[in-house]
Amino acid sequence: MADTNTAPAITKEKLIELLNQDLEREFQATIAYVNYSQVLKGAQYMNIAGELEVHAKEELGHALKLSYWIDLLGGMPAVTAKTVKTSDKATDMLRFDLEAEKETIANYRRRVKQADALDQFALSEDLREILRDEADHLNALATALGEDTPDPGIAPE
C-alpha cells in the first residue's frame, strides 16, 4: 500500500521559482517575436513573419497567465527577460526561436506534472493551453526551416 503522507517532490516555493523562469522565457519570446517579425527579409519569409506577429501576442498572453498564477501562489512575478539572440540571417533567427520553443515545451511538460503533484489542477490546465500554443509555434518554425517538427521531450526534475 502506498504511503499517502509522502511529501510531493516539489514545494510551492520551488514551483513559483520555476514559473518565474518560465515567465522570463515568455518575455524573451515576446521580444524575439516582435523583433524577428519586423526584420525578417525576403519573399520566402513573408508568411512566417506574419505568423511571428501572432506568436508575439500569444507569448504576451502566456506571460499574463503565468504572472497571475505566480501572484496567486504567493510569489512576485519576474520583470526581466532571458537574453534574446539576434542575427542578420533569417534562418539563424528562426533557429534561435525553434531551440527556445523546444526548451519552453520541455519545461512546461515538466511544470504540468509539478502543478498536478501540488494539486494545482487549474494551473496545470492553463499550462496545457499554453503548451498547445507552443507546440503550434514549434511546428510553424520547423516548417519555415523546411524541417520535421522535433520532439522536445520533457525537462528533467
N, C-alpha and C positions, 0 to 999 in steps of 0.2 A: 504494500500500500504506500502511495506517495505521501511524503511529508508536506502538508499544506501550509505549514508555518515557515517554510523556507523563504528568505528574503529574495525579492527579484534581483536579477543580475545587474539592474540599473537603478539608480536613485532618481528622484525627481530633479534634484540639483544637477546631476550629470546630464539628464535629458535636456534641461534648459541650456546648459553649456553647448551641447551638440546641436540643438535647434538654432542657437546663435551662430554657430559655424555655418549651418545651412543658410541662415539669413544673410550672412556675409557673401556666400556664393550666389544667392539670388540678386543681391545688389551688384555683384560683379557681372552677372549675366545681363542684367538690365542695362548697365553701362555699355558692355560689349555689344549687345544687340542694337542699341541706339546708334553707337558709333559705326559699326560694320554696315548697318542698313543704309547709311548715308554715303559711305566711302567706297563700297564695292563698285568697281567699274567694269564695263563690258556687257554686251548684249546677253551673253551666256549667264550672267548673274542677276539679270533684272528680276526674274521670278523669286529667287531666294532672297534678294534684298527686300522685296515687299514682304516676304514671309518673316524676315527678321524683325521688321517693324511690329508685326503682330506678336512675335515672341517677346519683344521688349515689354509690351503691355501685359502679357501673361506673367512674365517674371515679376513685374511690379505687384501684380495681384498675389503671387505666391509670397512675396515679401510681406505684404499686408497680413495675410493669413498667419504666417509664422510669427510676426510681431504680436498679433492678437493672442496666440497660444502661449508665447513666452511670457507675456504680461499676465495672462490668466493663471499660469502655473507659478507666478510669484517672482519672475525674473525681470530684468531690464533688457529690452531688445537692443541688439548691436546697432551701431550707427556708422560702421565703416565697411567698405567693400574689400574683398580679396583683390589682389592685383589683376588688372586687365592687361592682357597681352595684345599688342597691335603689330601690324606689318603692312608693308606696301603691296604685298601679294594677297590676292583674294583667296587663293587656296590655303595659305597659311592661316588667315583669319577663320575660315571655315573649319580647318583642322583644330585650331585652338578651341573653338566652340564645341566641336564634336567631342574632344577629350574632356572638356569641362562638363558636358552633359552626361558623359559616361560616369564620371566621378559623382555627380549630383544624383543620378539614378541609383547607383550602388549605395550611396549614403541614405537616400530616402527609403530604399528597401529595408535597410537595417533599422531605420527610425520607426517604420511601421511596426516591426516586431517589438521594439523597445517601448513604444507607446502602448501596445497591447499588453505587454508584461506589467505595466503600471496601471492597467485597466482604464487607460485614457482612450477609449474606443472612438469617441467623436474626433479626437486629434488624429487617430490613425486613419479615419475615413477622409479627413481633409488631406492628409498626406498621400492617400491613394489617388485623390483627384489631381493633386499636383503631379504625382508620378505619371498619370495619363498624359498630361501636357508635356512633361519632359520626354516621354517616350516618343511623342509626335515630333518634338524638336530634334531628337536624335535621328529619327528616320528622315526628316527633311534635310538635315545636314549631310547625312550619309548619301542620300540621293543626289544632292547637289555636287558631292565629291565623286559621284559615279561608283559608289561602294555599296556593299550589302550593309544593312544595319547591324552594328555589333551588339553582342550581349554584354552589358556592363557588369554582370554578376551582382554580388551583394558585398557591402563593406564588412570587413572583419569586426568582431565585437571589441 
